[in-house]
Amino acid sequence: MTYESYDQTPIFRRVDDNDEWFKKNASMITSFDVGVRKLKILDRAVHLYYVTGLCDSAYIIKVVEQLVEINDNEREKAKAREIIENRLIHQQVNPIKTLEKARDTFLSGLIVVLIDGEEIGYEIDVRSYPGRQPQEADTEKVIRGARDGYTENIIINTALTRRRIRDGRLRFEIMKIGQRSKMDVCIGYINGVADPGLVKIIKQELEAINIDGLPMADKSIEEFLIKQGYNPFPLVRYTERPDIASSHLLEGHVIIITDTSPSVIITPTTYFHHVQHAEEYRQSAAVGTFVRWVRFLGILTSIYLLPLWLLFVLEPSLLPERLAFIGPNEHTHIPTVMQIFFADIGIEFLRMAAIHTPTPLSTAMGLIAAALIGQIAIDVGLFVPEVILYVAIAAIGSFATPSYELSVANKMSRLALSILVALFHIPGFVIGVTLYILFLSSTRSLNTPYLWPFIPFNMKALWQIIIRTPVAGAKMRPSIVHPLDKKREGD
């Protein structure tokens, strides 16, 4: 029997009939972790359904103790349902009227209580998902600042966010996505600040997802939401820091929290959202601006350094004599552009190997790669030293990019630009840079121009990107998210 056959099946009055339905549609008995606790309360059969490993056993034991004590203290069998409901000691108890709802509820980690002779049941939220405690995100570390980060538990993630925004207008609307996975997905926004049109679009896109499951969680949600196709540039921002997510909520953004994922999706975003880092706001405005400029320089280096150097190699006349030392000072039988590709792909090999190598061995692997492979490759004539130098500088620029997705997209752009330079020299560089900017300017994320505030131009907003302004001076929310309340001052 398929799920679709039971779209609106009311709870049976006989609990044994409910048991049979759960055996067919929830793998009860067949699956060892799906269980039922059967009690007799005031001559009524009371069944508690649960999934081992997703519930807090201490709460379940306490609930069972309270129910069993009813037989010792109560005699009004006609009011059995009301008495049992009052003894469900928990702050979150909700009625259930359909078996589909009951099944999805206890498979999500809650417990369901069904009473013989009643067509209504109760859900009790005693979830205790296995997982780690909040800790600092590896990819967004700061010297000063909070060390708590999002985890794979959606309840903890919403609590970490609400701890920073204690506003009654902060809303977390939850829905289940996936015919089989029933993944919990939560939309977070501040009512009265976020654009209602944006919230509506995101809800419609999420509700339109029709698939059996989302095992990749947030990434699968992103692909359905943005419909990115083969565009390598990130159109949403990921963060594992509650302070970053909270800052964007206050600006008027909408966040999407997916259960089982420690990353929160921030929408809408532009190119410049991906080049910001929390460290800039944990220092003074002057230091934050300096750090930001250095980071911008690293990002530009990761894109244009290698193609520009290759252009000077192919067209030595473009270089003044004083800069002729940049090389190459040696020559090999391998074309320079091929050396660049081999070295760049070699760094990708190292990055992948570092991910899959146990931590105690990764340091040794890096030393071997840098000291042995790099030097020997130069000695045998595979690379000239300048190629290793400039590829390494470009790689450091990629690592300085806060967004991993953007760094990979920029690397792909760098390689494509190098090919154009190798084929067409100066025209190839000019055409490549132009196509790069045109492509980014034509990209939109949820109807948001990707290069805003550069294209379309907004001097005031662009100034706040170039200069890290003091928080006290930032009294207006970014206009790109179309906030209802444009001022950041108190009501």
C-alpha positions as CSV (number, residue, x, y, z in Angstrom):
1,M,0.0,0.0,0.0
2,T,1.5,3.4,-1.0
3,Y,1.4,6.6,1.0
4,E,-0.8,8.2,-1.6
5,S,-3.6,5.7,-0.7
6,Y,-3.9,7.3,2.7
7,D,-3.9,11.0,2.0
8,Q,-6.5,11.8,4.7
9,T,-7.1,8.7,6.8
10,P,-8.8,9.5,10.1
11,I,-7.6,7.9,13.2
12,F,-9.6,4.7,13.9
13,R,-11.5,4.4,17.1
14,R,-10.0,0.9,17.7
15,V,-6.3,1.3,18.6
16,D,-5.7,-2.2,17.2
17,D,-6.8,-1.0,13.8
18,N,-4.3,1.9,14.1
19,D,-1.6,-0.7,14.9
20,E,-2.3,-2.6,11.7
21,W,-2.1,0.6,9.7
22,F,1.2,1.5,11.2
23,K,2.5,-2.0,10.5
24,K,1.8,-1.5,6.8
25,N,2.7,2.1,6.4
26,A,5.4,2.8,9.1
27,S,7.2,-0.5,9.2
28,M,6.3,-1.0,12.8
29,I,7.3,-4.4,14.1
30,T,9.5,-4.9,10.9
31,S,11.8,-2.1,11.9
32,F,13.3,-2.7,15.3
33,D,13.5,1.0,16.2
34,V,9.8,1.8,15.5
35,G,7.9,0.7,18.6
36,V,4.7,1.0,20.6
37,R,4.1,1.0,24.4
38,K,0.7,-0.4,25.3
39,L,-1.0,0.7,28.5
40,K,-4.4,0.1,30.2
41,I,-5.8,3.3,31.6
42,L,-9.3,3.4,33.2
43,D,-10.2,0.3,31.2
44,R,-9.1,2.0,28.0
45,A,-6.2,0.8,25.8
46,V,-3.6,3.6,25.4
47,H,-0.8,3.2,22.9
48,L,2.4,5.3,22.7
49,Y,4.3,5.2,19.4
50,Y,7.9,6.2,19.2
51,V,11.2,5.8,17.3
52,T,14.1,4.6,19.4
53,G,17.1,6.9,19.2
54,L,15.2,10.1,18.2
55,C,13.3,10.5,21.6
56,D,14.4,11.5,25.0
57,S,13.7,8.3,27.0
58,A,13.6,10.2,30.3
59,Y,10.6,12.2,29.2
60,I,8.8,9.1,27.9
61,I,9.3,7.3,31.2
62,K,7.9,10.3,33.0
63,V,4.9,10.5,30.8
64,V,4.3,6.7,31.3
65,E,4.6,7.1,35.0
66,Q,1.9,9.9,35.1
67,L,-0.4,7.8,32.9
68,V,-0.1,4.7,35.1
69,E,-0.8,6.7,38.2
70,I,-4.2,7.6,36.8
71,N,-5.5,4.1,37.7
72,D,-4.7,4.8,41.3
73,N,-6.2,8.3,41.6
74,E,-9.1,8.5,39.2
75,R,-12.4,6.7,38.8
76,E,-14.4,8.7,36.2
77,K,-14.1,6.4,33.2
78,A,-16.4,8.6,31.2
79,K,-13.9,11.4,31.2
80,A,-10.9,9.2,30.4
81,R,-9.8,11.3,27.4
82,E,-9.8,14.6,29.3
83,I,-8.0,13.0,32.2
84,I,-5.3,11.4,30.0
85,E,-4.8,14.6,28.1
86,N,-4.2,16.6,31.3
87,R,-1.7,14.0,32.5
88,L,0.5,14.4,29.4
89,I,3.1,16.5,31.3
90,H,4.9,18.5,28.6
91,Q,4.9,22.1,27.4
92,Q,4.1,21.1,23.8
93,V,1.2,18.7,23.4
94,N,-0.9,19.0,20.2
95,P,-4.0,17.1,18.9
96,I,-3.7,14.8,15.8
97,K,-6.7,13.8,13.7
98,T,-5.2,11.7,10.8
99,L,-2.9,8.7,10.7
100,E,-0.6,10.3,8.1
101,K,0.1,13.1,10.5
102,A,0.6,10.6,13.4
103,R,3.0,8.6,11.3
104,D,5.1,11.6,10.2
105,T,5.1,12.9,13.7
106,F,6.6,9.9,15.5
107,L,9.0,9.2,12.6
108,S,10.3,12.7,13.2
109,G,11.1,11.9,16.8
110,L,8.0,12.9,18.7
111,I,5.8,10.4,20.5
112,V,2.1,9.9,19.6
113,V,-0.5,8.9,22.1
114,L,-3.7,7.2,20.8
115,I,-6.7,6.2,23.0
116,D,-9.1,3.4,22.3
117,G,-12.5,4.7,21.4
118,E,-11.3,8.1,20.4
119,E,-10.8,9.6,16.9
120,I,-8.2,12.1,18.1
121,G,-4.6,11.5,19.3
122,Y,-1.9,13.6,20.8
123,E,1.7,14.4,19.8
124,I,4.3,15.2,22.4
125,D,7.6,16.8,21.4
126,V,10.3,14.8,23.2
127,R,12.8,14.9,20.4
128,S,16.4,14.3,21.3
129,Y,18.3,14.0,18.0
130,P,21.8,12.5,18.1
131,G,24.4,15.1,17.2
132,R,27.1,17.4,18.4
133,Q,26.9,20.5,20.6
134,P,27.3,24.0,19.1
135,Q,30.9,24.8,18.3
136,E,32.9,27.2,16.2
137,A,32.5,26.7,12.5
138,D,35.8,25.6,10.8
139,T,35.3,27.7,7.7
140,E,34.3,31.0,9.5
141,K,36.7,31.3,12.4
142,V,37.4,34.7,14.0
143,I,40.0,35.9,16.4
144,R,37.5,37.5,18.7
145,G,33.8,36.7,18.8
146,A,31.3,34.0,19.6
147,R,32.4,30.4,19.3
148,D,29.0,28.8,19.0
149,G,27.9,27.6,15.6
150,Y,25.0,25.9,14.0
151,T,24.6,22.1,14.3
152,E,22.7,19.4,12.5
153,N,19.7,20.0,14.8
154,I,17.1,22.4,13.5
155,I,15.7,23.0,17.0
156,I,19.1,24.1,18.3
157,N,19.7,26.3,15.2
158,T,16.5,28.2,15.7
159,A,17.2,28.6,19.4
160,L,20.7,30.0,18.6
161,T,19.2,32.5,16.3
162,R,16.3,33.6,18.6
163,R,18.8,34.0,21.4
164,R,20.3,36.9,19.4
165,I,17.0,38.4,18.1
166,R,14.4,38.4,20.9
167,D,11.8,40.1,18.8
168,G,8.2,38.7,18.8
169,R,8.1,39.5,15.1
170,L,10.9,37.0,14.3
171,R,9.1,34.1,12.7
172,F,10.2,30.6,12.0
173,E,7.7,28.8,9.7
174,I,8.4,25.1,9.3
175,M,7.3,22.7,6.6
176,K,8.1,19.1,5.6
177,I,9.6,18.5,2.1
178,G,10.0,15.1,0.4
179,Q,7.4,12.4,0.0
180,R,9.5,9.9,1.9
181,S,12.2,11.9,3.7
182,K,9.7,14.4,5.3
183,M,12.6,16.7,5.8
184,D,12.0,19.6,8.2
185,V,12.7,22.9,6.5
186,C,12.3,26.2,8.3
187,I,11.9,29.7,6.8
188,G,13.1,32.5,9.1
189,Y,12.4,36.2,8.7
190,I,11.4,39.3,10.7
191,N,7.8,40.3,10.0
192,G,7.6,43.9,9.2
193,V,11.2,44.0,7.9
194,A,11.5,41.3,5.3
195,D,9.8,41.8,1.9
196,P,6.5,39.9,1.9
197,G,6.9,39.2,-1.8
198,L,10.3,37.6,-1.2
199,V,8.9,35.4,1.6
200,K,6.0,34.4,-0.6
201,I,8.2,33.4,-3.5
202,I,10.4,31.3,-1.2
203,K,7.4,29.6,0.3
204,Q,5.9,28.8,-3.1
205,E,9.2,27.4,-4.4
206,L,9.6,25.2,-1.4
207,E,6.0,24.0,-1.5
208,A,6.4,23.2,-5.2
209,I,9.3,20.7,-4.5
210,N,8.0,17.3,-5.5
211,I,10.6,14.6,-4.8
212,D,10.9,11.5,-2.7
213,G,13.7,12.8,-0.5
214,L,16.4,15.4,0.1
215,P,19.4,13.5,1.5
216,M,21.8,16.3,0.7
217,A,19.5,18.7,2.6
218,D,20.4,22.4,2.1
219,K,22.2,21.9,-1.2
220,S,19.2,20.1,-2.7
221,I,16.9,22.9,-1.4
222,E,19.2,25.5,-3.1
223,E,19.0,23.7,-6.5
224,F,15.2,23.6,-6.3
225,L,14.9,27.2,-5.0
226,I,17.4,29.0,-7.3
227,K,17.4,26.7,-10.4
228,Q,21.0,27.6,-10.9
229,G,21.8,25.1,-13.7
230,Y,25.5,25.0,-14.6
231,N,26.2,28.5,-13.4
232,P,29.3,28.0,-11.1
233,F,28.8,31.2,-9.1
234,P,27.0,30.8,-5.7
235,L,23.6,32.5,-5.8
236,V,22.8,32.0,-2.1
237,R,25.1,32.4,0.9
238,Y,25.8,29.7,3.4
239,T,26.8,30.3,7.0
240,E,27.3,28.3,10.1
241,R,27.5,31.3,12.4
242,P,24.3,32.5,14.2
243,D,25.6,36.0,14.5
244,I,26.0,36.3,10.7
245,A,22.5,34.9,10.1
246,S,21.0,37.2,12.7
247,S,22.7,40.2,11.1
248,H,21.2,39.4,7.7
249,L,17.8,38.9,9.3
250,L,17.9,42.4,10.7
251,E,18.8,43.7,7.2
252,G,15.7,42.1,5.8
253,H,17.0,38.9,4.4
254,V,15.2,35.5,4.6
255,I,17.1,32.5,6.0
256,I,16.3,28.8,5.3
257,I,17.3,26.3,8.0
258,T,17.3,22.6,7.0
259,D,17.3,19.8,9.5
260,T,20.5,17.6,9.4
261,S,22.6,20.5,8.0
262,P,24.8,22.9,10.0
263,S,24.7,25.4,7.2
264,V,21.9,28.0,6.9
265,I,21.0,29.5,3.6
266,I,20.7,33.3,3.3
267,T,18.7,34.8,0.5
268,P,18.8,36.9,-1.5
269,T,22.6,37.6,-2.0
270,T,24.8,39.4,-4.4
271,Y,28.5,38.8,-5.4
272,F,29.7,41.1,-2.6
273,H,27.9,39.2,0.1
274,H,30.3,36.3,-0.6
275,V,33.4,38.4,0.0
276,Q,32.5,39.6,3.5
277,H,33.7,37.9,6.6
278,A,32.7,38.2,10.3
279,E,36.3,39.1,11.2
280,E,35.8,42.5,9.6
281,Y,33.0,43.3,12.1
282,R,34.9,42.0,15.1
283,Q,37.6,44.6,14.7
284,S,37.4,48.4,14.7
285,A,36.2,50.1,11.5
286,A,39.7,51.1,10.4
287,V,41.1,47.6,11.0
288,G,38.0,46.0,9.4
289,T,38.4,48.2,6.3
290,F,42.1,47.2,6.0
291,V,41.3,43.5,6.4
292,R,38.6,43.9,3.7
293,W,40.9,45.6,1.3
294,V,43.5,42.9,1.7
295,R,40.8,40.3,1.1
296,F,39.6,42.1,-2.0
297,L,43.3,42.1,-3.2
298,G,43.5,38.4,-2.6
299,I,40.3,37.7,-4.6
300,L,41.4,39.9,-7.5
301,T,44.8,38.1,-7.4
302,S,43.0,34.7,-7.6
303,I,41.3,35.7,-10.8
304,Y,43.6,37.9,-12.8
305,L,47.2,37.3,-11.7
306,L,47.9,34.2,-13.7
307,P,46.2,35.3,-17.0
308,L,47.9,38.7,-16.7
309,W,51.3,37.1,-16.1
310,L,50.7,34.7,-19.0
311,L,49.9,37.7,-21.2
312,F,53.2,39.3,-20.3
313,V,55.0,36.0,-21.0
314,L,53.4,35.8,-24.5
315,E,53.8,39.5,-25.2
316,P,57.2,40.6,-23.5
317,S,57.0,44.0,-25.3
318,L,54.2,45.0,-22.9
319,L,56.6,44.9,-20.0
320,P,58.9,47.8,-19.2
321,E,62.6,46.7,-18.8
322,R,62.5,47.3,-15.1
323,L,59.8,44.5,-14.7
324,A,61.4,42.0,-17.1
325,F,62.6,40.0,-14.1
326,I,59.1,38.6,-13.5
327,G,60.1,35.9,-15.9
328,P,60.2,33.3,-17.0
329,N,63.9,33.3,-16.8
330,E,64.2,29.7,-17.8
331,H,62.5,27.8,-20.6
332,T,61.1,24.3,-20.9
333,H,59.6,22.2,-23.7
334,I,56.2,22.5,-22.1
335,P,54.1,25.5,-23.1
336,T,53.6,28.0,-20.2
337,V,49.8,27.7,-20.3
338,M,50.0,23.9,-19.9
339,Q,52.4,24.4,-16.9
340,I,49.8,26.7,-15.4
341,F,47.0,24.2,-15.9
342,F,49.1,21.3,-14.5
343,A,50.1,23.3,-11.4
344,D,46.6,24.6,-10.8
345,I,45.1,21.1,-11.1
346,G,47.9,19.8,-8.9
347,I,46.8,22.2,-6.1
348,E,43.3,20.8,-6.5
349,F,44.7,17.3,-6.0
350,L,46.4,18.5,-2.8
351,R,43.2,20.2,-1.6
352,M,41.1,17.0,-2.2
353,A,43.8,14.8,-0.6
354,A,43.9,17.1,2.5
355,I,40.1,16.7,2.9
356,H,40.3,12.9,2.7
357,T,43.5,12.5,4.7
358,P,43.3,12.0,8.5
359,T,44.3,15.2,10.3
360,P,47.6,13.8,11.8
361,L,48.8,12.9,8.3
362,S,47.6,16.0,6.4
363,T,50.6,18.1,7.7
364,A,53.1,15.5,6.6
365,M,51.4,15.2,3.2
366,G,51.5,19.0,2.7
367,L,55.3,19.1,3.5
368,I,56.0,16.2,1.1
369,A,54.0,17.9,-1.7
370,A,55.6,21.3,-1.2
371,A,59.2,20.3,-0.5
372,L,59.6,17.2,-2.7
373,I,57.1,17.3,-5.6
374,G,57.4,21.0,-6.3
375,Q,61.1,21.2,-6.1
376,I,61.7,18.0,-8.1
377,A,59.2,19.1,-10.8
378,I,61.3,22.3,-11.2
379,D,64.6,20.3,-11.3
380,V,63.4,17.9,-14.0
381,G,62.2,20.8,-16.1
382,L,58.4,20.2,-15.8
383,F,57.8,23.7,-14.4
384,V,59.7,26.9,-14.4
385,P,60.0,28.4,-10.9
386,E,57.8,31.5,-11.8
387,V,54.8,29.2,-12.6
388,I,55.0,27.6,-9.2
389,L,55.3,31.1,-7.6
390,Y,52.4,32.7,-9.3
391,V,50.1,29.6,-9.1
392,A,50.8,29.5,-5.3
393,I,50.0,33.2,-4.9
394,A,46.7,32.7,-6.9
395,A,45.9,29.7,-4.7
396,I,46.5,31.7,-1.5
397,G,44.1,34.4,-3.0
398,S,41.5,31.6,-3.4
399,F,41.9,30.5,0.1
400,A,41.5,34.1,1.3
401,T,38.1,34.1,-0.3
402,P,35.5,33.7,2.5
403,S,33.1,31.7,0.3
404,Y,34.4,28.3,-0.8
405,E,31.9,28.1,-3.6
406,L,33.0,31.6,-4.9
407,S,36.7,30.6,-4.8
408,V,36.1,27.5,-6.9
409,A,34.0,29.6,-9.4
410,N,36.8,32.2,-9.6
411,K,39.3,29.4,-10.2
412,M,37.3,28.1,-13.2
413,S,37.1,31.7,-14.5
414,R,40.8,32.1,-14.1
415,L,41.5,28.9,-16.1
416,A,39.0,30.0,-18.8
417,L,40.7,33.4,-19.0
418,S,44.1,31.8,-19.3
419,I,42.9,29.8,-22.3
420,L,41.6,32.9,-24.0
421,V,44.9,34.7,-23.4
422,A,46.9,31.7,-24.7
423,L,44.8,31.7,-27.9
424,F,44.3,35.4,-28.6
425,H,46.8,37.2,-26.4
426,I,45.7,40.8,-25.7
427,P,42.3,40.6,-27.4
428,G,41.7,37.3,-25.5
429,F,42.4,39.0,-22.1
430,V,40.1,42.0,-22.9
431,I,37.3,39.8,-24.2
432,G,37.6,37.4,-21.3
433,V,37.4,40.1,-18.7
434,T,34.5,41.7,-20.5
435,L,32.6,38.4,-20.7
436,Y,33.3,37.7,-17.0
437,I,31.8,41.1,-16.0
438,L,28.8,40.7,-18.5
439,F,28.1,37.2,-17.2
440,L,28.0,38.4,-13.6
441,S,26.0,41.5,-14.4
442,S,23.3,39.4,-16.2
443,T,23.0,36.9,-13.3
444,R,20.2,37.3,-10.9
445,S,19.4,35.6,-7.6
446,L,15.7,35.6,-6.8
447,N,15.3,38.7,-9.0
448,T,18.3,40.4,-7.3
449,P,21.1,41.8,-9.6
450,Y,24.2,39.8,-8.7
451,L,26.6,42.7,-9.1
452,W,24.6,45.2,-7.1
453,P,25.6,47.9,-6.0
454,F,28.2,48.1,-8.8
455,I,25.7,47.2,-11.5
456,P,23.2,48.8,-11.2
457,F,25.3,51.5,-9.6
458,N,24.5,52.7,-6.1
459,M,27.2,54.9,-4.7
460,K,26.1,54.9,-1.1
461,A,25.7,51.2,-1.0
462,L,29.0,50.7,-2.8
463,W,30.8,52.9,-0.4
464,Q,29.6,50.7,2.5
465,I,31.2,47.7,0.7
466,I,34.5,49.4,0.0
467,I,34.7,51.0,3.6
468,R,33.6,49.1,6.7
469,T,31.5,51.8,8.2
470,P,30.9,51.9,12.0
471,V,27.7,50.1,13.1
472,A,26.4,53.4,14.7
473,G,26.5,55.0,11.2
474,A,24.7,52.3,9.4
475,K,21.1,53.4,10.1
476,M,19.5,52.3,6.8
477,R,18.9,48.7,5.7
478,P,20.2,47.6,2.3
479,S,17.7,48.6,-0.4
480,I,18.4,45.5,-2.5
481,V,16.2,43.4,-0.2
482,H,13.3,45.9,-0.3
483,P,12.8,46.0,3.4
484,L,9.4,47.3,4.7
485,D,11.2,49.1,7.5
486,K,14.1,50.9,5.9
487,K,15.5,52.5,9.0
488,R,17.5,50.4,11.5
489,E,16.6,52.7,14.4
490,G,14.3,51.5,17.1
491,D,10.5,51.8,16.8
